[in-house]
Amino acid sequence: MKKAVLIALSSVFFSTLLLAEDVDTLNNSQPILTPEIDRRPQFRGVLRTRFETDLNENESRFDLRNARVVMAGSVTPKINYQVQVDLSASGTFQILDMEVRMNPTENLSLRIGQGIIPFYHLHMIAPSQVLFAERALACRFMTGHLRDIGIIADYRLFAGNVPIVLSGAVFNGAGINNPEWRSISDFGYALRVMIGSFDNMRLSLRTHHSTVANDVRNRLYAIDFRYFNNGFAIDTEIISANLISPGVSDRRLGWCIQASQIFRTDREIVNYIEPAVRWDMMVAEHGRWSDANRLTLGVNLGFNQIYRRTQLRLNYEMYFVNEDWTAFYFGNPRHSHDRIILELRLNF
């Protein structure tokens, strides 16, 4: 399966590059002129800083959660790039994205380098877009590497007026900044089908297979649905994970449903108020539905355009966890403590 996906993506990549060439120019001795474009890099980013209180321990702290900077630009009309670094990912520096992006045809785009695996949706994991201060439990504790090094292809088409995006990826499977030598059989791959529009209704089916460590393989499957209308949004997703190692098969299931409503204001500073609620959970194959559940209540005060999402956010997280499984799911028991988080997120 992995070899077939790798061969297919490679074939698409090289054939579309050849097809995208103007055949007449190959035999023309005149220099090939490319349209003038603005090659100056563009910068954007996100800063997240917070004050949080651990209600179980009655302790508090200030925290700089993220300080991400993105540099993007174009080399030609069909070739561009993106570099993203996190100056403080919970106190550490990380190189996140280093991608060359190509558009050989109108419907096909390719990303080569290090970037987000097309199993994940940015509005559920990206610090600049997530609805709450923390990601859903399944996205945080079940999914493993969010990024890797490889090649990703996206193909867009329409069924009537309904947009469809088909995505496939082949990557090393060892995570970011870790270009390990591996046999092709140990490469990771991901497949995703998205039907519909993010600003209306969208359904997607996803799978992600990778080798986490020697003889340890992570198999993820997911289905999700999003509905958006007039400021109201609801998202739900189910993720199934199977961590396979010699003699052991660790199966887990994660589920999340979240909803929010945007109320616009006529204020100069606070442009909108967005109350939000989420219920999410994790359960093991041998566990119970009460293993690890969380209720999150939040309200976001928006300071500029809705899609830039610069916000002051207040979240209350209440955990319902079977103590026998706390270490199994969270590692550090403190990750399952009730909390109040006041976070400022600035998108620039």
Salt bridges, closest charged atoms under 4 A:
ASP38 OD1 - ARG40 NE 2.98
GLU52 OE1 - ARG50 NH1 3.76
GLU52 OE2 - ARG61 NE 2.70
GLU52 OE1 - ARG339 NH1 2.72
ASP54 OD2 - ARG334 NE 2.76
ASP54 OD2 - HIS337 ND1 2.89
GLU59 OE1 - ARG334 NH2 2.57
ASP63 OD2 - ARG61 NH2 3.93
ASP86 OD2 - ARG68 NE 2.91
ASP97 OD1 - ARG147 NE 2.68
GLU99 OE1 - ARG101 NH2 2.82
GLU99 OE2 - ARG111 NH1 3.18
GLU134 OE2 - ARG50 NH1 2.93
GLU134 OE1 - ARG65 NH2 3.25
GLU134 OE1 - ARG140 NH1 3.41
GLU134 OE2 - ARG339 NH2 3.33
ASP154 OD2 - ARG111 NH2 3.85
GLU180 OE1 - ARG182 NH2 2.99
ASP186 OD1 - ARG217 NH2 2.96
ASP224 OD2 - HIS121 NE2 3.02
ASP224 OD2 - ARG206 NE 3.03
ASP235 OD1 - HIS123 NE2 3.04
ASP235 OD2 - ARG226 NH1 2.92
GLU237 OE1 - ARG206 NH2 2.69
ASP250 OD2 - ARG252 NH2 3.18
GLU274 OE1 - ARG309 NH2 2.94
ASP280 OD2 - ARG294 NH2 2.89
GLU285 OE2 - ARG251 NE 3.67
GLU317 OE2 - ARG294 NH1 3.75
GLU317 OE1 - ARG339 NH2 3.18
GLU343 OE2 - ARG48 NH1 3.38
GLU343 OE2 - ARG50 NH2 2.75
GLU343 OE1 - ARG313 NH2 2.43
